[in-house]
Amino acid sequence: MDDDGRIARWIALDPLRPWPAEARIRDFGVPVWALIGHYRYATGHDVERVATDYELPLEAVEAALAYYGRHQTEIDARLAANAA
């Protein structure tokens, strides 16, 4: 499956906060920004460990990374606000 298909399958906007930085993993509710933060800061960029730590399918984490690639500025700002 390509990035567009993975994103369509796994990523959903939060209906209460429908902007890119608040997107979540469909059916699990895990925020994309949380996965990206964990991927970058806790796992040393280990996709499989993120999937294991959050009990998500590997493809869902791959979708989050693809989504992040398209919305990096917004998600980085969300991570920075969370760290402040």
N, C-alpha and C positions, 0 to 999 in steps of 0.2 A: 504494500500500500504506500502511496506517496504522501508527502507532507500534508497536502490539502485534504486527502482522505482521512489521515490520522487526526488532524485538527477537527474536522467535521464530526468524526466519530467520538472523540474523547473530550473536547473542550467546549464548555458552555459558559455564557455570561451569567453572572449573578443577577437575577431579576430585580433585586433591591438596589444593586450598585452596578449597573450595566456598562461599565467602561473596561477597557482592555486589561488594566492592572488588577482587576478583581475577578478575572476569569477563573473558573474552577474545573476540576476533572469531573466530567459527567458521571453521575450515579455514585460518586464517592465524596464529592464536596470539598476535596482538598484544593486549596488555592494554588494556582500556578506559581505565584510569587514565592510561596513557601517551598515548593519543590525546587525552584531555581536557587533559592538561598541555601537549601540543604545540599544541593548538587555542587554549588560553588564553594561553600564554606565548611561543610562538614564531611564531605565524602571524597574530596579531591577529584571531582568530575567523574565519579563512578555511577553511571546510569543504572546498572544492575543493583547496586547498593541502595540507591534512592528508591527503586521499585520495591526492594525487600523491606527497607525501613518503614515505608508508608503502606506496605501491603497492597501494592498496585500492580496491574499488568505492566510489563516492560514497555509495551506499545503506548500506554497512557503517558509514561514518563517521556518517551520519545516525542509524543505529540506536544507535551508541555515545552520541551526544548525547541521544537519547530515553531510553536506559537511565540515563545520568547524571542526567537530570531526575528519575528515580524513586529514585535511590540517591545523591544528591548528598552527603549527610552522610558516608557511608562512603567515597566516592571522594575527597572533599576531605581526609578524615583520612589516606587512603593517600598522597595527594600531599604532604601536610604531613610525614608520616613519611619519605618519600623525600627531601624537601628538608632534613631535619634532619641 
